[in-house]
Amino acid sequence: MFLSQRKFAEEIVLRAKMTNCKAAATPVDSRSKLSADVGNPISDPTLYRSLAGALQYLTFTRPEIAYAVQQVCLFML
């Protein structure tokens, strides 16, 4: 049996308005440190939480993104 959530992942990219972003070989840059004090706050916290939840669901079939998703969830408002 093979499970895939490709369409769901593509919908997340559309909802995040990231269709023009370049793909990366790794899900997260392990050298950089994220901070809640740097940058502008997100304009729609509800959208951020919704996208974070969708990414959490995606980890069921894409466990390699779990660390990156966890980093996203650290900064939920």
Contacts in CASP RR format, 6 or more apart in sequence:
PFRMAT RR
TARGET T0000
AUTHOR 0000-0000-0000
METHOD contacts of the structure
MODEL  1
MFLSQRKFAEEIVLRAKMTNCKAAATPVDSRSKLSADVGNPISDPTLYRS
LAGALQYLTFTRPEIAYAVQQVCLFML
3 60 0 8 1.000
3 61 0 8 1.000
4 61 0 8 1.000
5 58 0 8 1.000
5 60 0 8 1.000
5 61 0 8 1.000
5 62 0 8 1.000
8 54 0 8 1.000
8 57 0 8 1.000
8 58 0 8 1.000
9 58 0 8 1.000
9 62 0 8 1.000
11 54 0 8 1.000
12 51 0 8 1.000
12 54 0 8 1.000
12 55 0 8 1.000
12 58 0 8 1.000
13 19 0 8 1.000
13 21 0 8 1.000
15 47 0 8 1.000
15 50 0 8 1.000
15 51 0 8 1.000
15 54 0 8 1.000
16 51 0 8 1.000
27 64 0 8 1.000
27 65 0 8 1.000
27 67 0 8 1.000
27 68 0 8 1.000
28 67 0 8 1.000
28 68 0 8 1.000
28 71 0 8 1.000
34 71 0 8 1.000
34 74 0 8 1.000
34 75 0 8 1.000
36 75 0 8 1.000
41 77 0 8 1.000
42 48 0 8 1.000
42 77 0 8 1.000
45 76 0 8 1.000
45 77 0 8 1.000
48 76 0 8 1.000
48 77 0 8 1.000
49 76 0 8 1.000
49 77 0 8 1.000
51 72 0 8 1.000
52 69 0 8 1.000
52 72 0 8 1.000
52 73 0 8 1.000
52 76 0 8 1.000
53 73 0 8 1.000
55 65 0 8 1.000
55 68 0 8 1.000
55 69 0 8 1.000
55 72 0 8 1.000
56 69 0 8 1.000
56 73 0 8 1.000
58 65 0 8 1.000
58 69 0 8 1.000
59 65 0 8 1.000
59 66 0 8 1.000
59 69 0 8 1.000
END
